[in-house]
């Protein structure tokens, strides 16, 4: 199941503004990861959790797609991904892992 479908199925939702519902999840791990130029997080599979990557600094290629500051990607449970810093300066990403249902 992908992360969006998992969030849509959560029954405990709180209306925080009229017509705005919040479904809360607890991250199992949140990390700030620095990747030096030319280095990478090697290809791996998430078999028990989803992972959200957000680029905080620099440019990262996530599965071959350039992601710049402020952009993010979701790796759903059962999917694989890699993150390469192909630039000449360090990059920092925020990685948030959420248990799969």
Rosetta blueprint (number, residue, H / E / L):
1 X L
2 X L
3 X H
4 X H
5 X H
6 X H
7 X H
8 X H
9 X H
10 X L
11 X L
12 X L
13 X E
14 X E
15 X E
16 X E
17 X E
18 X L
19 X L
20 X E
21 X E
22 X E
23 X E
24 X L
25 X L
26 X L
27 X L
28 X L
29 X E
30 X E
31 X E
32 X E
33 X E
34 X E
35 X E
36 X L
37 X L
38 X L
39 X L
40 X E
41 X E
42 X E
43 X E
44 X E
45 X E
46 X L
47 X L
48 X L
49 X E
50 X E
51 X E
52 X E
53 X E
54 X E
55 X E
56 X E
57 X E
58 X L
59 X E
60 X E
61 X E
62 X E
63 X L
64 X L
65 X E
66 X E
67 X E
68 X E
69 X L
70 X L
71 X L
72 X E
73 X E
74 X E
75 X E
76 X L
77 X L
78 X L
79 X L
80 X E
81 X E
82 X E
83 X E
84 X E
85 X L
86 X L
87 X L
88 X L
89 X L
90 X L
91 X E
92 X E
93 X E
94 X E
95 X E
96 X E
97 X E
98 X E
99 X E
100 X L
101 X L
